Amino acid sequence: MKLQLALDLVNIPEGIALVKEVEQYIDIVEIGTPIVINEGLHAVKAMKEAFPNLQVLADLKIMDAGGYEIMKAAEAGADLITVLGATNDSTIKGAVAEAKKQNKQVLVDMINVPNLEQRAREVDSLGVDYICVHTGYDLQAEGQSPFEDLQTIKAAVKNAKTAVAGGIKLETLPEVIKAQPDLVIVGGGITGQADKAKVAAEMQRLVQQG
Ligand SMILES: O=C([C@H](O)CO)[C@H](O)[C@H](O)COP(=O)(O)O
């Protein structure tokens, strides 16, 4: 099981400073969608240059032009790129084909997919690397969480690895780990803490313990 730190509400220098605090406790650093919107793919390039030993995920949430957008993220140095499960199969197939060519990985974000079980099975047959359940900020604010959805995809997905994101905190991490995802994605649960290194270290301990 791996731990991914999601950076969302920071600029490039703030993001690099933050990762320096927790670098040894994480496997993957995510350049979140808000950063890509603010700073472009330069943020991915800057993070990869600053931390060549970490994997960098570009949270592009690709909805169309799958092959082209994967190619651009790969050029910037991304190791993993997100595509939305809500899009059509052609976009996902194009993304997967380009990612394989570039030796990169595709994480499909199932945010707001209504027929989760059925769509997870379909997406799983398209050769993607990860299928991720995700409760976004707006539904987190309404009290929702991704924990039940994680059980659903764990039962449905046979080929891809599974991932979970959305409001995970140190207190809720043991519940998440019980469902045995391959990847746990944490943003505010680390970035919003006063002692980020302490929380990240404890999260790493729990995740590695499985
Ligand atoms: O993907 C995310 C969100 O949609 C903003 O782009 C976050 O990175 C993801 O939800 C993880 O962050 P937390 O919910 O703060 O753990």
The ligand as a Gaussian input file, in Angstrom:
#p B3LYP/6-31G(d) Opt

LIG

0 1
 O       -8.465000      15.823000      -6.067000
 C       -8.687000      16.562000      -5.144000
 C       -9.753000      17.609000      -5.215000
 O      -10.657000      17.287000      -6.237000
 C       -9.167000      18.973000      -5.564000
 O       -8.515000      18.919000      -6.799000
 C       -7.880000      16.432000      -3.876000
 O       -6.528000      16.368000      -4.210000
 C       -8.285000      15.179000      -3.116000
 O       -9.630000      15.322000      -2.717000
 C       -7.416000      14.923000      -1.879000
 O       -7.451000      16.020000      -1.032000
 P       -8.187000      15.967000       0.422000
 O       -9.636000      15.725000       0.164000
 O       -7.888000      17.302000       1.036000
 O       -7.547000      14.835000       1.182000

